[in-house]
Amino acid sequence: MRGVYVNTLAVLLGSVGGLLFIKPLQRYRSVISDSVGVLVLALGIYGIKDMNNASIVLISLLMGGVIGTALDIEGRIGHLTDRLQKRFQGQKLTEGFVSATTLFVVGPMTIIGSINAGLLNDYSVLFLKSVMDGFSAAALTATYGIGVLLSSLSVLIVQGAIALFSAHLAFLKLPMYLNDFSAVGNLMVAMIGIRMLGFKEIKVGNYLPSLLVQIFLTWLTNTLL
């Protein structure tokens, strides 16, 4: 779990660093948001290069999006953060939390790093991810505010759960699962970039079930064929 704690701490420290500079950087907020948005969009698109089955990826997004919209996942997250939203007026709390959580926990480094940490006590991938997440958290916090800091809880819970149950989740490292899982996750990351650039207000949180749908569809396809 050491790597999980380090990654959580990196997001916290990065977020605090971003918060300390929010006021001085207010006049540059659009520059920061546009720069980070373009990079996030590019990373999301680049991350789908190794996908195995475009049909599974598309169906996963469609089904997951429908499920998430029916459950109103992003709206429910919004209700949970309403109290803090009133206290920190002017900050996009829910949007920051969802965007940062998606960016930090849906990538392949999360799965591989957490499983390696749980099975092999190998923290190298999570340590590398921690450095990247720390800088990303600072940049996102300058745009979204304290909601990014709250995403450290998501990092702790998700990566901690994968590490603890790594013996049962090792199959996720197989290319037939990992590549399409990463593709779905990275398309969600691309949605964050689209939202940050102001092209469309996509409720990325509603697409979170797509990750579970992808795992099920990949298992079902490989079982039947």
Secondary structure, DSSP 8 states (H G I E B T S, - for coil): -HHHHHHHHHHHHHHHHHHHTTTTTGGGHHHHHHHHHHHHHHHHHHTTTT-S-HHHHHHHHHHHHHHHHHHTHHHHHHHHHHHHHHHTTTS-HHHHHHHHHHHHHSSHHHHHHHHHHHHH---HHHHHHHHHHHHHHHHHHHHH-THHHHHHHHHHHHHHHHHHTHHHHGGGGSHHHHHHHHHHHHHHHHHHHHHHTTS----GGGGTHHHHHHHHHHHHHHHH-
